[in-house]
């Protein structure tokens, strides 16, 4: 596992969600993250 994924700052609980809801939630989380964290 890469170092990038060993200690995440954000998590997403996608249990019980229907597609494409999880993808939309990921995109929203990325959009609201500070630019410096979008590596």
MARBA-3410 file (N, C-alpha, C, O; in Angstrom, 1 decimal):
39
0.9,-1.2,0.0,0.0,0.0,0.0,0.9,1.2,0.0,1.9,1.3,0.7 ~ 0.5,2.2,-0.8,1.4,3.4,-0.9,1.2,4.2,0.4,0.2,4.1,1.1 ~ 2.2,5.1,0.7,2.2,5.9,1.8,1.0,6.9,1.8,0.5,7.3,2.9 ~ 0.5,7.3,0.6,-0.6,8.2,0.5,-1.9,7.7,1.1,-2.6,8.4,1.7 ~ -2.1,6.4,1.0,-3.3,5.8,1.5,-3.2,5.2,2.9,-4.1,4.7,3.5
-2.0,5.2,3.5,-1.8,4.6,4.8,-2.4,5.4,6.0,-2.7,4.8,7.0 ~ -2.6,6.7,5.8,-3.2,7.5,6.9,-4.1,8.6,6.2,-3.8,9.7,6.1 ~ -5.4,8.2,5.9,-6.3,9.1,5.2,-6.8,10.2,6.1,-7.0,10.0,7.3 ~ -7.0,11.3,5.5,-7.6,12.5,6.3,-9.1,12.4,6.2,-9.8,13.0,7.1 ~ -9.7,11.8,5.2,-11.1,11.8,5.0,-11.5,10.3,4.8,-10.8,9.5,4.2
-12.7,10.0,5.2,-13.3,8.7,5.0,-14.7,8.8,4.4,-15.3,9.9,4.6 ~ -15.2,7.8,3.7,-16.5,7.8,3.2,-17.2,6.5,3.5,-16.7,5.4,3.1 ~ -18.3,6.6,4.2,-19.1,5.4,4.5,-20.2,5.3,3.4,-21.2,6.0,3.4 ~ -20.0,4.4,2.5,-20.9,4.2,1.3,-21.9,3.0,1.5,-22.5,2.6,0.5 ~ -22.0,2.5,2.7,-22.9,1.4,2.9,-24.3,1.8,2.8,-24.7,2.8,3.3
-25.1,1.0,2.0,-26.5,1.3,1.9,-26.8,2.3,0.8,-28.0,2.6,0.6 ~ -25.8,2.9,0.2,-26.1,3.9,-0.8,-26.2,3.2,-2.2,-25.6,2.2,-2.5 ~ -27.0,3.8,-3.0,-27.2,3.3,-4.4,-26.3,4.1,-5.3,-26.0,5.2,-5.1 ~ -25.7,3.4,-6.3,-24.9,4.0,-7.3,-25.8,5.1,-8.0,-27.0,4.8,-8.2 ~ -25.3,6.2,-8.4,-24.0,6.8,-8.3,-23.7,7.7,-7.1,-22.8,8.5,-7.1
-24.5,7.5,-6.0,-24.4,8.3,-4.9,-23.0,8.3,-4.3,-22.5,9.4,-4.0 ~ -22.3,7.2,-4.1,-21.0,7.2,-3.5,-20.0,8.0,-4.4,-19.1,8.8,-3.8 ~ -20.1,7.9,-5.7,-19.2,8.7,-6.6,-19.4,10.2,-6.4,-18.5,11.0,-6.3 ~ -20.7,10.6,-6.3,-21.0,12.0,-6.1,-20.5,12.5,-4.8,-20.1,13.6,-4.7 ~ -20.6,11.6,-3.7,-20.1,12.1,-2.4,-18.6,12.2,-2.4,-18.1,13.1,-1.8
-17.9,11.3,-3.1,-16.4,11.5,-3.2,-16.1,12.8,-3.9,-15.2,13.5,-3.5 ~ -16.7,13.1,-5.0,-16.5,14.3,-5.8,-16.7,15.5,-4.9,-16.0,16.5,-5.0 ~ -17.8,15.5,-4.2,-18.1,16.6,-3.3,-17.0,16.8,-2.2,-16.6,17.9,-1.9 ~ -16.6,15.7,-1.6,-15.5,15.8,-0.6,-14.3,16.3,-1.2,-13.6,17.2,-0.6 ~ -13.9,15.9,-2.4,-12.7,16.4,-3.0,-12.8,17.9,-3.3,-11.8,18.6,-3.2
-14.0,18.3,-3.8,-14.2,19.7,-4.1,-14.0,20.6,-2.9,-13.6,21.7,-3.0 ~ -14.5,20.1,-1.7,-14.4,20.9,-0.5,-13.1,20.8,0.2,-12.9,21.6,1.2 ~ -12.2,20.0,-0.2,-10.9,19.9,0.4,-10.0,21.0,0.0,-10.2,21.5,-1.1 ~ -9.1,21.5,0.9,-8.2,22.6,0.5,-7.4,22.1,-0.7,-7.0,20.9,-0.8 ~ -7.0,23.0,-1.6,-6.3,22.7,-2.8,-5.0,21.9,-2.5,-4.6,21.0,-3.2
-4.3,22.3,-1.4,-3.0,21.7,-1.0,-3.2,20.2,-0.7,-2.2,19.5,-0.7 ~ -4.4,19.8,-0.3,-4.6,18.4,0.1,-5.0,17.5,-1.1,-5.1,16.3,-0.9 ~ -5.2,18.0,-2.2,-5.7,17.3,-3.4,-4.5,16.7,-4.2,-4.4,16.9,-5.4 ~ -3.7,16.0,-3.5,-2.5,15.4,-4.2,-2.8,14.0,-4.8,-2.0,13.4,-5.4
END
